[in-house]
Amino acid sequence: MAERYSDYTYLLFEYPEERILKITINRPEKYNALDETGHRELAYVWRDVDDDPDVDVVILTGAGKAFCAGGDLDLVEEMTEDFNTRTGQWKEARDLVYNIMNCGKPVISAINGPAIGAGLVVGLLADISIVARSVSITDGHTRLGVAAGDHAAIIWPILCGMAKSKYYLMTCDRLSGEEAEQMGLVSLCVDDADLQDKAMEVALKLRNGAPTAIRWTKYALNNWLRMMGPVFDVSTALEFLGFTGPEAREGIAALKEKRVPVFPRGPNL
């Protein structure tokens, strides 16, 4: 394994085939939830991948039953209490989106289980997203008491249109893997047992293709996302502003106590 990946803690790296890098988010006992170190690694690994001359294609998946359950709840709670933690995570949340978008190598997500927060970011911003049939998808931000930031505003309207985006991002209703495929939110939905094989099949197809043509196609298409950069920046700023308020505190408390949140009435904004 290349020296560039030797210092990572929560990400596992392997080459299942020549020039194909498989990255596994590896904290299965916590459903691959990310603490500060894990969040930082997921945000910045794409720079190392982009610079890796031995990689043409990346597969990203999760260990165990989850893809990635987003931020560890202790970290999320700390964001409501500590300015430095909150602003640091805000910067990393922005960098995660732009780094995976600007990584020249095509990225395939094999979404094998729950994908929340940063997990949904990399799951849906991957160039080709493949979801297991048993997986349900929800954004979850407004249920936590913060605006739908992370990746939602930059890509959901492009993938599935404004009407569907508003409905699912404001209500946090769940989507089955099949529904997500039908409305264009993910590239493919396959049986659970076929997920990793399908991801490898697609990776081999990309690896055996014209590398420069494929990378330039990705770069050109991602200009749709770059044009939405100001929309994304506002949404993420509003998300993290929300972590300072009472709605986020109630959302976190309800999650910890496994109950339905009762949000306070807010100002007439």
Solvent accessible surface area in square Angstrom, and as a share of the most:
residue,aa,sasa,rsa
1,M,122,0.55
2,A,29,0.22
3,E,144,0.65
4,R,85,0.31
5,Y,6,0.02
6,S,67,0.43
7,D,131,0.68
8,Y,43,0.17
9,T,87,0.50
10,Y,42,0.16
11,L,5,0.02
12,L,94,0.47
13,F,29,0.12
14,E,86,0.39
15,Y,74,0.28
16,P,53,0.33
17,E,72,0.32
18,E,133,0.60
19,R,83,0.30
20,I,0,0.00
21,L,0,0.00
22,K,38,0.16
23,I,0,0.00
24,T,19,0.11
25,I,1,0.00
26,N,49,0.25
27,R,35,0.13
28,P,62,0.39
29,E,127,0.57
30,K,100,0.43
31,Y,123,0.47
32,N,0,0.00
33,A,11,0.08
34,L,2,0.01
35,D,37,0.19
36,E,70,0.31
37,T,52,0.30
38,G,0,0.00
39,H,17,0.08
40,R,106,0.39
41,E,17,0.08
42,L,1,0.00
43,A,0,0.00
44,Y,49,0.19
45,V,0,0.00
46,W,1,0.00
47,R,130,0.47
48,D,38,0.20
49,V,0,0.00
50,D,58,0.30
51,D,98,0.51
52,D,2,0.01
53,P,94,0.59
54,D,75,0.39
55,V,0,0.00
56,D,17,0.09
57,V,1,0.01
58,V,0,0.00
59,I,2,0.01
60,L,0,0.00
61,T,5,0.03
62,G,7,0.07
63,A,19,0.15
64,G,57,0.55
65,K,168,0.71
66,A,0,0.00
67,F,0,0.00
68,C,0,0.00
69,A,26,0.20
70,G,1,0.01
71,G,29,0.28
72,D,19,0.10
73,L,52,0.26
74,D,105,0.55
75,L,9,0.05
76,V,17,0.10
77,E,51,0.23
78,E,69,0.31
79,M,12,0.05
80,T,17,0.10
81,E,131,0.59
82,D,56,0.29
83,F,136,0.57
84,N,112,0.57
85,T,14,0.08
86,R,32,0.12
87,T,44,0.25
88,G,33,0.31
89,Q,8,0.04
90,W,83,0.29
91,K,102,0.43
92,E,16,0.07
93,A,6,0.04
94,R,64,0.23
95,D,22,0.11
96,L,2,0.01
97,V,0,0.00
98,Y,54,0.20
99,N,19,0.10
100,I,3,0.01
101,M,6,0.03
102,N,79,0.41
103,C,3,0.02
104,G,24,0.23
105,K,12,0.05
106,P,8,0.05
107,V,1,0.00
108,I,0,0.00
109,S,0,0.00
110,A,0,0.00
111,I,0,0.00
112,N,33,0.17
113,G,3,0.03
114,P,62,0.39
115,A,4,0.03
116,I,74,0.37
117,G,14,0.14
118,A,7,0.06
119,G,0,0.00
120,L,1,0.00
121,V,3,0.02
122,V,0,0.00
123,G,0,0.00
124,L,5,0.02
125,L,11,0.05
126,A,8,0.06
127,D,53,0.28
128,I,43,0.22
129,S,5,0.03
130,I,0,0.00
131,V,0,0.00
132,A,2,0.02
133,R,93,0.34
134,S,87,0.56
135,V,8,0.05
136,S,45,0.29
137,I,2,0.01
138,T,10,0.06
139,D,3,0.02
140,G,18,0.17
141,H,13,0.06
142,T,46,0.27
143,R,104,0.38
144,L,33,0.17
145,G,8,0.08
146,V,6,0.04
147,A,40,0.31
148,A,19,0.15
149,G,0,0.00
150,D,14,0.07
151,H,1,0.00
152,A,0,0.00
153,A,23,0.18
154,I,0,0.00
155,I,12,0.06
156,W,1,0.00
157,P,37,0.23
158,I,76,0.39
159,L,58,0.29
160,C,18,0.11
161,G,31,0.30
162,M,110,0.49
163,A,84,0.65
164,K,98,0.41
165,S,2,0.01
166,K,110,0.46
167,Y,108,0.41
168,Y,32,0.12
169,L,20,0.10
170,M,130,0.58
171,T,63,0.37
172,C,1,0.01
173,D,57,0.29
174,R,141,0.51
175,L,3,0.01
176,S,42,0.27
177,G,0,0.00
178,E,76,0.34
179,E,82,0.37
180,A,0,0.00
181,E,62,0.28
182,Q,150,0.66
183,M,35,0.16
184,G,31,0.30
185,L,1,0.01
186,V,8,0.05
187,S,52,0.34
188,L,57,0.28
189,C,11,0.07
190,V,21,0.12
191,D,69,0.36
192,D,69,0.36
193,A,96,0.75
194,D,70,0.36
195,L,4,0.02
196,Q,68,0.30
197,D,106,0.55
198,K,56,0.24
199,A,0,0.00
200,M,37,0.16
201,E,84,0.38
202,V,17,0.10
203,A,0,0.00
204,L,51,0.25
205,K,138,0.58
206,L,33,0.16
207,R,62,0.22
208,N,105,0.54
209,G,30,0.29
210,A,61,0.47
211,P,69,0.43
212,T,68,0.40
213,A,55,0.43
214,I,39,0.20
215,R,66,0.24
216,W,182,0.64
217,T,75,0.44
218,K,17,0.07
219,Y,131,0.50
220,A,58,0.45
221,L,109,0.54
222,N,18,0.09
223,N,64,0.33
224,W,151,0.53
225,L,13,0.06
226,R,63,0.23
227,M,114,0.51
228,M,67,0.30
229,G,6,0.06
230,P,94,0.59
231,V,73,0.42
232,F,0,0.00
233,D,56,0.29
234,V,90,0.52
235,S,14,0.09
236,T,0,0.00
237,A,39,0.30
238,L,91,0.45
239,E,7,0.03
240,F,15,0.06
241,L,115,0.57
242,G,22,0.22
243,F,6,0.03
244,T,61,0.35
245,G,17,0.16
246,P,76,0.48
247,E,68,0.31
248,A,0,0.00
249,R,124,0.45
250,E,31,0.14
251,G,3,0.03
252,I,5,0.02
253,A,30,0.23
254,A,2,0.01
255,L,107,0.53
256,K,104,0.44
257,E,108,0.48
258,K,188,0.79
259,R,98,0.36
260,V,124,0.71
261,P,30,0.19
262,V,117,0.67
263,F,66,0.27
264,P,59,0.37
265,R,229,0.83
266,G,45,0.43
267,P,102,0.64
268,N,159,0.82
269,L,195,0.97
